[in-house]
Amino acid sequence: MMQKMTSLGLDERLERVLAYLFGPFSGLFFFLFEKNRNVRWHGLQSIIVFGALSIVMFGISMLKGMLGWLPVLHILTDFGLGLLLNILWWVGAILWGWLMVMAWMHPDYRLPLISQWVRHIV
């Protein structure tokens, strides 16, 4: 297979995977500094997916912290919101691995719901 070099001097395949490595931060780097359309697509997809997931998890953590002060309800809120945070963490971890594998194998892989937003920006 022939390697396609990008404007940053790396293989396109590798850059697509690296766009997901550090979540929205690496996605932002490749979206801003890379000229290759596929790499920019994966960078923006990483920003949207992991940025949104991070914001939701941060909000739930803040809510869990605020409701943890309630005398009786803190047991239920700690359990319920803690469980929700764990589920979201696992969803994020599975998505992270899945997106890196798919970025390596398919240059134009698009997540079904996210791709409509990304298409308007890229």
TIPAVO-662593 format. One record per residue (C-alpha): residue in three letters; x, y, z. Coordinates in steps of 0.2 Angstrom, whole numbers, plus 5000, padded with zeros to 4 digits. Example, Ala and Ser with C-alpha at 12.3 -4.5 7.8 and 13.67 -1.06 7.14 Angstrom:
# residues 2
ala506249785039 ser506849955036 
This chain:
# residues 122
met500050005000 met500750174995 gln500950305009 lys500150475007 met501150615015 thr500250765022 ser500750945025 leu501450905042 gly502650775034 leu501750615042 asp500850475034 glu498950515032 arg498450355040 leu499450395056 glu498850575057 arg497050515056 val497350395071 leu498350535080 ala496850645079 tyr495950535091 leu497450505103 phe497150645115 gly495350675112 pro494750845108 phe496550915110 ser497450815097 gly495850835086 leu496051025087 phe497851025083 phe497550925067 phe496051025062 leu496951185064 phe498651145056 glu498351005044 lys497851035026 asn497250855021 arg495450845021 asn495250675028 val496450715043 arg495450875046 trp493850775046 his494450655059 gly495150795069 leu493450885069 gln492550725073 ser493650695088 ile493350875094 ile491450855093 val491350675100 phe492550695114 gly492250875117 ala490450845120 leu490750695130 ser491950785141 ile490750925144 val489250805148 met490350715160 phe491050875168 gly489250935171 ile488650775178 ser490150775190 met489750955195 leu487950905198 lys488550755208 gly489650865219 met488250985222 leu486950855226 gly488150765237 trp487850895251 leu486050845253 pro485850745269 val484750595264 leu484750605245 his486650605243 ile486650415244 leu485450395229 thr486250535219 asp488050475222 phe487550305216 gly486450355201 leu487650495195 gly489150385198 leu488450245188 leu488050365174 leu489750435174 asn490550255174 ile489450215159 leu489850375150 trp491750335153 trp491650165146 val490650225131 gly492050355128 ala493450225130 ile492550105118 leu492250245105 trp494050305107 gly494750135102 trp493450105089 leu493750275081 met495650245081 val495450075072 met494250135060 ala495250295056 trp496750175052 met495750055041 his494550175032 pro495050355027 asp493250415026 tyr492450335041 arg491050445047 leu490050415063 pro488250415059 leu487550565069 ile489050665070 ser489550665052 gln488050785047 trp488850915059 val490550885053 arg490050895035 his489451075037 ile491051135045 val492351045035 
